[in-house]
Structure formats: structure tokens, C-alpha cells
């Protein structure tokens, strides 16, 4: 079953003839050490990249994800048949992201390993979870409240031991990698939120231009307004990349992070707050609408190996309406399965299982809300939590099976007495 799941997770890449990629994928590939993206992936995949090229990260993703499902089924709910991980993984679109040169699929594995670490009291799994969480800047923002809520829900501070170890590992890994490999790469934590705000209100750049005297920001504000008129940019909240390319000398990301990001954020918090909140709410709800959007566009701005140009992606396969419609059908089937299984199995769930389900639901909503606030509506940020909904369905299904097994056993014991 593990091998079947591994094959399922790699199927989109095999159909495509090359791993699925997007702009910035080079930073995750193992080639991109020094790029402004995931430090962990760039270093971790650097050696396998020498052997497998762009296939290195998808192979790692698929192996990691299949193993996480196995550990969950064995360590969390032994009564749940592992075979159910196959349809659940498919409905949650995991094969698309396991087959991609991205680390979004790591989030599920990190949470899965952390849950098993708490249940098994395994420091090793907690540290692996921390390493995986370090692969994305949102890891700490989500795992910290999740861990605190778990301790409150279970009314046991010892529950915090494994999450604390995971968080410590995350911080150590990020600090060590930045010091050794990325000392000159700017951290863009504030830039993302500032961009989120000035992509909604370009005049925030003009206001900062007037405060600081940096005339490039005034030109950037006009440029953002022009970009917003293009229908292809509808919903985008990351125009700082476009500005950096348009004004390579005047708009340096490191300088913007240090000098301009915080003032724009502070100004943006009080500038037309109702309009900002309306946009955030719209972006949050847009993650659930039927119009699935995939980031695997046909034309990339970064250089790619020849294998990419011979694959199906440049032909527009992953932007095809039929493919996107299929993704929507699978996603909504997962929503329905999770809702029905949870409602049907709630009465047979143990107290611990109910707590985990509530925590996973809160984590999923928190993930979507976080990205609606700081990043905007790219669907992949929502898709990465779909497997957590699948896990909820799996827990509920195992409870239903457990109740039926108990009922069947009781009937068999009573049958001789009745006869």
C-alpha cells in the first residue's frame, strides 16, 4: 500500500513528463541555494539534485508524504485501514503538490508527524516535524497557537513537550542555515504584509514616498495601478516582485524590508480598514469557490531544463478547464466526505479524537485566514491543508468501523445465548 501511494503521488509528474514547476521553483529545486525562498529545501535537496535534477524534490515529497500517512494510520488510528489513504490523498489533491517542485506538501507531513510524536512521545519525529516546518515562513505562525491550543484542550502541559521541541528545531535550523548559506539574502517577512497592503491601496506607496523622500516609491505606486488594470492580475497581492524587476536599481528588496516595510504596515493598519477587511474576507472565501486555480502556468520567467519544454505543462495541460474542473470536483467531494463522516461518526469518537478533529479544523481555518491576510488568494495555500481535512474524515471513518466491529462482536456473543 505504501508503494501504491508513492506511485499515486508521482502520477501527475509522470503524466506531465517532468515535475510540475512554477516561477520560483528553482529556489526549491536544490539548484537555488542563495535564492529568496525556502532555505531548508534548497540545502536539503542540493545533494539529491546532483543525481536526479528537478525530480529530486518530487521524489522526496512523495516518499515523505506516503510515510506520513503510514505513520498516521499506525500511530494515530490503528483501526483505520491504510488503503483509505489512497482515495483521501487523491481527493485532497496531494498528488499535484507532491509531484511539484514546491514544499507546500511538507505542511501536512509536518503536522502528521507532530501528532504522532505527541501520541508516541517521540523526540525524533518532533525534530523531523520542526525541520519540515522550517521550510515555509508560515510554519512558526501556525504551529505555535496550534500547540498552545492542544495543551489547553488536553488540560496537560506535557502535551507541549514535543511541539516545543519541534519549534526549537525550526528556529535552530532557520538560524543555522541563514548564518551559513544565506547571510546576504534579505528576509522578507514584513515585505509580504506590506505588499499585501499596498497591492490593495497603491497610495500607501505614495504616502511612504512623501514621508521618506524615496521617489522610486511614487513611481512604483503608479506602476501598481497600471498592473491592476490587467485582468490577468486580478486578485494578486504580490506586486513587489514586479516592482523589483521594473526598478532593479531603485527598488532593492533588502532596503525596502529595512526602511519602508514597517512604516507601510503601520500606516496600512489604520488606512481604510473596512475596505482592507472586505478584501481579506473576499480572499478568504475565494479559497472555497469552485473556480480552482493552479499555479503551474505554461510560460515561466526563469530558465528551465530541456525536459520542461518537452513536457505537457508548456502546452497548457494544468490550465486546461477540464483539469481544473476535475480538481474542483475532487475538492468538493473531500469537503462532503469530511462533513458526512464527521457528523456520522461523532458519537463514536473518543474524547482525544474529538479534540484532535477540532484542533485540525481550527488549524485549517487559521491557515486560510493567515494567507488571506498576508498573501492573498493563491489556491495552493488552501490546498496544502486539504489533506488535514482528509485526516479528519479518516479518523471519523475509523470510529464508525470501530463501532460496527463492537456491535458485531456483541451480536456474536449474544447469539448462542439467544439460541
ABEGO torsion letter per residue (X at the ends): XAAAAAAAAAAAAAAAGBBBBBBGAAAAAGAABGBBBBAAAAAAAAAAAAAAEAAAAAAAAAAAAAAAAAAAAAAABAABBAAAAAAAAAAAGAAAAAABBBAAAAAAAAAAAAAAAAAAGBAAAAAAAAAAAAABAAAAAAAAAAAAAAAAAAGBAAAAAAAAAAAAAAAAAAAAAAAAAAAABBBAAAAAAAAAAAAABAAAAAAAAAAAGBAAAAAAAAAAAAAAABAAABGBAAAAAAAAAABAAABBAAAAAAAAAAAAAAAAAABGAAAAAAAAAAAAAAAABABBBBABBABBABBBBAAAAABAAAAGAAABAAAAAAAAAAAAAAAAAAAAAAAAAAAABBAAAAAAAAAAAAAAAAAAAAAAAAAEABAAAAAAAAAAAAAAAAAAAAAAAAAAAAAAAAAAAAAAAAX
